[in-house]
């Protein structure tokens, strides 16, 4: 009599844990993406005058940040 109830409770717990893990991973990756984009925008706004030959351009930095976030996701 209790076995179907325990099975339903176990399935519900597994579903809730999987949902929390998915939401946690997604929110962390979203925060990383937002923080990296905000950091790049502030870097572009407040960048000092530097030589024109930079080791990495802003577009390449932005592309690398997006690729890193996509790899984390």
CORMOTA-V820342 format. One record per run of one state. SS is the DSSP state (alpha for helix, beta for strand, coil for the rest). FROM is the first residue (numbers start at 0). LEN is the number of residues. If there is no record, write none. Layout:
# CORMOTA-V820342
ss & from & len
SS & FROM & LEN
SS & FROM & LEN
This chain:
# CORMOTA-V820342
ss & from & len
coil & 0 & 1
alpha & 1 & 44
coil & 45 & 12
alpha & 57 & 15
coil & 72 & 1
